[in-house]
Structure formats: structure tokens, C-alpha cells
Amino acid sequence: MNGIDAAFQQNRAAGKLTLIPFITVGDPDLDTSVDILRELERAGADIVELGVPYSDPLADGPVIQASSSRALRHKVSIVDCIQVAGRARKQGISLPFIIFTYYNPVMQLGFDRFFQLLAENDIHGAIIPDLPYEENEEVRGLCEAHGVHLIPLVAPTSKERIKRITETAQGFIYCVSSLGVTGTRTQFFGGVEEFISDVKRSTDLPVAVGFGISSREQVERFGKVCDGVVVGSAIVRTVGEAESLLAEAGTREQGLGRIREFVRELKG
């Protein structure tokens, strides 16, 4: 069974919410990214999105854009990001991984090489936010052939389009909770719960919500209407705030501890 399916199935059976943190791989460096993955697992994360730093993002807000810029200064590539998953496996980290990348890095790498690397490094899913549903048939077919879930992003739109997207989806449906790019928020658009309900009525797959979730209170709110939550900018910001601690051997554990405790707070 795909690790993403197993995580949701286990949590559904236990009546628990699935927590999906996002990190920008290579921020502040690749070695630290592996250490952060270990802390996320210790803190109770269920699945992790591995963000590939990209210079021209469609969906990323200022926090994640800044983290991508920091990683790109070290010339972190999509191959580096995928191989971080393999390095984590060698350290005994068993979390399911989803690669979050834009289409151009995949195209430049080549589909054959991309899927070969995903298999070699035990990555279970992919999110490609700038690949619209209407144009994803080829990639979706390749994902199915390689046992990788192509996770769709669903924004508030017509019920007919939601139905078309969810009919071919695998893994889970990623609902965009806020209009615009990623980033922490105190308020979400007024019809967000109704939108999530529309998505849930269209599929038997788990439904997770992301974009803007940054506190335990918000996790609890959305936990009442969906199966999982994705937390990105708030975690990436915490990593950035701990960068000076992470850079020094004497304070590194303190920096990692800040990240671990924040995720534990989210998990509840």
C-alpha cells in the first residue's frame, strides 16, 4: 500500500487528524533538512511535503519564496531534494514523503529520471501546482504506472469542475483554504467550510486543507470538517527564525527543538 494511503487509513481508524508539514528542502542546508525531517517525525507528523526551491513560484507566498531564495543560493536542485528523502530513509525515518515541485524542474530533469529517482528514494506522492487538471493526463498516467500519487490542488470553483478533478485523483484531495498564495493567516474566506463539504461529497478519498494554517486553533477548526491539514509557511518561518541557532554546533539542538515543539503544538 502507498504510504500516503496507509497514513490516512490509520488515522481515520483512530479518529485522528493527519498532519502534513511542508519544508523547503535545502533551507538552511541539505544536512539540516534531514535533521528537520527527523524532528518532524518525533513531533508526530504523519506525512511531509518536500518543497523544491524554485525561482518563479506560482503558489508560494513571501515566507516560502524567501526560504527558496536561501536554498537556491546553495544551488539546491530537484535531484538534491529527492535524495534528501533517501538520506532520511537511511537514518530510519519512515514518514511518507510527497515531492512538491513546479513543472519546469520535472520537465528539465526528464520524466524517466524523475520517476526513477522517486522510486530509488522512496517518495510516495507528487504535487505540481502549476500543472492544471486539464493538462495533467500524461503525468497522471506516469504517476499511476510508477505507484506515485499525483495529489491535486482544488480551489473554490464550480461543483462540476471539483467533481472532474476528484474523479481521477489519488491519495488525497488538497483543498486550498484561502484565495491567493501561501502564507499564515488569521482569517479565511467566508465559504471555506461549505467548499470543503462540496469536495468531500464528490469523493471517497481523504480531504486535507492547506494555505494559511498556522496555529493549533486553526488545526482544530479544520479538523472538524476534513481528514488532514497541511502547514507550510508557519513551519518554514520557524526554520528561518531558528537559522542562527541551527548554524552553530552548540545551539543546533536548541534550534531543532524549537521546530519540534512547534509541530507538537500543532499536533496537540
C-alpha positions in Angstrom: 0.0 0.0 0.0 1.2 3.5 -0.8 2.4 5.2 2.4 0.1 8.1 2.0 -2.9 5.8 1.9 -1.7 3.9 4.9 -1.2 7.1 7.0 -4.7 8.4 6.3 -6.2 5.0 6.8 -4.5 4.5 10.2 -5.6 8.0 11.4 -9.1 7.6 10.1 -9.4 4.3 12.1 -8.1 6.0 15.2 -10.3 9.1 14.7 -7.2 11.3 14.3 -6.4 14.2 12.0 -3.5 13.7 9.6 -0.8 16.4 10.0 1.2 17.2 6.9 4.1 19.7 7.4 5.8 21.3 4.4 9.5 22.2 4.4 11.7 23.9 1.8 14.5 21.4 1.2 17.9 23.0 1.5 16.9 25.7 3.8 19.2 26.4 5.6 21.1 23.4 4.1 20.6 19.8 3.0 22.1 18.2 6.1 19.8 20.3 8.3 16.8 19.3 6.2 17.4 15.7 7.0 17.7 16.6 10.7 14.4 18.6 10.5 12.7 15.6 9.0 13.7 13.5 12.0 12.3 16.2 14.3 9.0 16.3 12.4 8.6 12.5 12.8 9.4 12.8 16.5 6.8 15.5 16.9 4.1 13.4 15.4 3.9 14.5 11.8 2.2 11.9 9.6 3.3 12.9 6.1 5.8 15.5 4.9 5.8 17.7 1.8 9.4 18.2 0.5 9.4 21.6 -1.2 11.8 22.0 -4.2 13.1 25.6 -4.1 12.1 27.4 -7.3 12.8 30.9 -8.5 9.4 31.7 -10.2 6.7 30.1 -8.0 3.0 30.3 -8.7 1.6 29.4 -5.3 4.3 30.4 -2.8 3.9 33.4 -0.6 6.7 35.6 0.7 7.8 33.3 3.5 8.3 30.3 1.3 9.8 32.5 -1.5 12.4 33.7 0.9 13.3 30.2 2.0 13.6 29.1 -1.6 16.0 32.0 -2.3 18.1 30.9 0.7 18.2 27.3 -0.6 18.9 28.4 -4.2 21.9 30.4 -3.1 23.4 27.0 -2.3 22.4 25.7 -5.7 19.9 23.1 -4.3 18.4 21.2 -7.2 15.4 18.9 -7.6 17.7 15.9 -7.5 19.1 17.1 -4.2 15.6 17.4 -2.8 14.6 14.0 -3.9 17.8 12.5 -2.5 17.2 14.1 0.9 14.3 11.6 1.2 16.7 8.7 0.6 19.2 10.1 3.2 16.3 10.3 5.7 15.4 6.6 5.0 19.0 5.6 5.8 18.6 7.3 9.2 15.4 5.2 9.9 12.8 8.0 9.1 9.7 6.2 7.8 7.4 9.2 7.2 5.6 9.1 3.8 7.1 11.9 1.5 5.4 14.0 -1.1 7.6 16.0 -3.5 6.2 19.5 -4.1 7.7 20.9 -7.3 6.8 23.0 -10.2 6.5 21.5 -13.7 9.6 23.1 -15.2 12.2 21.3 -13.0 10.5 18.0 -13.7 10.5 18.6 -17.5 14.1 19.7 -17.4 15.1 16.6 -15.4 13.0 14.3 -17.7 10.2 12.0 -16.7 12.2 8.8 -16.8 14.8 10.2 -14.5 12.3 11.9 -12.2 10.3 8.7 -11.6 13.5 6.6 -11.3 14.7 9.0 -8.5 11.3 8.9 -6.7 11.4 5.1 -6.6 15.1 5.0 -5.5 14.4 7.4 -2.7 11.0 6.0 -1.6 8.8 9.1 -2.3 5.1 8.3 -2.4 3.4 11.3 -4.0 3.9 14.5 -6.0 2.3 17.9 -6.1 2.8 20.1 -9.2 0.8 23.2 -8.5 1.3 24.8 -12.0 0.1 21.7 -13.9 -3.6 22.2 -14.3 -6.0 19.3 -14.3 -6.9 19.8 -18.0 -3.2 19.2 -18.9 -2.1 16.6 -16.4 -3.2 13.4 -18.2 0.3 12.3 -19.3 1.9 13.0 -15.9 -1.1 11.4 -14.1 -0.7 8.3 -16.2 3.0 8.1 -15.5 2.4 8.5 -11.8 -0.1 5.7 -11.8 2.3 3.5 -13.7 5.0 4.1 -11.1 2.8 3.8 -8.0 3.1 7.5 -7.1 0.1 9.6 -6.2 -0.4 12.8 -8.1 -2.1 15.0 -5.5 -4.5 17.6 -6.9 -4.9 21.1 -5.6 -8.6 22.1 -5.6 -9.5 25.8 -5.2 -13.1 27.2 -4.8 -14.6 26.7 -8.2 -17.7 25.1 -9.8 -19.0 21.9 -8.3 -18.7 20.4 -11.8 -15.0 21.1 -12.0 -14.4 19.8 -8.5 -16.1 16.6 -9.5 -13.9 16.2 -12.6 -10.7 16.8 -10.6 -11.7 14.4 -7.8 -12.8 11.6 -10.1 -9.2 10.9 -11.2 -7.4 11.8 -8.0 -5.3 9.6 -5.9 -4.0 9.8 -2.3 -6.0 12.7 -1.0 -7.6 16.0 -2.2 -5.7 19.1 -1.2 -8.2 21.9 -0.7 -6.9 25.5 -0.9 -8.4 27.2 2.1 -7.6 30.8 1.0 -7.6 32.6 -2.2 -4.1 33.7 -3.3 -0.7 32.4 -2.4 0.5 30.5 0.6 1.1 32.3 3.9 -0.1 32.4 7.5 -3.5 34.0 8.0 -5.8 35.0 10.8 -8.9 34.8 8.6 -10.1 32.6 5.7 -12.7 33.3 3.0 -16.2 33.0 4.3 -17.3 30.0 2.4 -14.4 27.7 3.2 -16.3 25.1 5.2 -19.0 24.9 2.6 -16.3 24.5 -0.1 -14.7 21.6 1.8 -18.1 20.0 2.3 -18.6 20.2 -1.5 -15.3 18.5 -2.1 -16.0 15.7 0.5 -19.3 15.0 -1.2 -17.5 14.5 -4.5 -15.0 11.8 -3.4 -14.3 9.0 -1.0 -10.7 10.0 -0.8 -9.4 11.8 2.3 -9.6 15.6 2.1 -6.8 17.8 3.5 -6.8 21.6 3.7 -3.9 24.0 3.5 -2.7 27.5 2.6 -2.6 29.7 5.7 -2.9 27.3 8.6 -0.5 28.3 11.3 -1.9 27.6 14.8 -3.4 24.8 16.9 -6.7 26.7 17.0 -6.9 26.7 13.2 -5.9 23.0 13.1 -8.8 22.2 15.4 -11.2 24.3 13.4 -10.4 22.5 10.1 -10.1 19.1 11.8 -13.9 19.2 12.3 -14.5 19.2 8.6 -11.6 17.4 6.9 -9.2 14.5 7.3 -5.9 16.4 7.3 -4.2 19.7 7.4 -1.1 21.0 5.6 1.1 23.5 7.4 3.7 25.2 5.3 4.6 28.9 5.9 4.4 28.7 9.7 6.9 25.8 9.8 9.2 27.4 7.2 9.1 30.6 9.1 10.0 28.7 12.3 13.0 27.2 10.5 14.1 30.7 9.3 13.8 32.1 12.8 16.0 29.3 14.1 18.6 29.6 11.4 21.3 31.2 13.6 20.8 28.5 16.2 21.0 25.7 13.6 24.2 27.1 12.2 26.2 26.6 15.4 27.0 23.2 17.0 26.5 24.5 20.5 22.9 25.7 19.8 21.9 23.4 17.0 19.8 21.1 19.2 18.0 24.2 20.6 17.1 25.3 17.1 15.8 21.8 16.2 13.9 21.7 19.4 12.0 24.9 18.5 10.9 23.2 15.3 9.9 20.0 17.1 7.9 21.8 19.8 6.0 23.9 17.3 4.9 20.9 15.4 4.0 19.1 18.6 1.8 22.1 19.5 0.1 21.8 16.1 -0.4 18.1 16.6 -2.0 18.6 20.0 
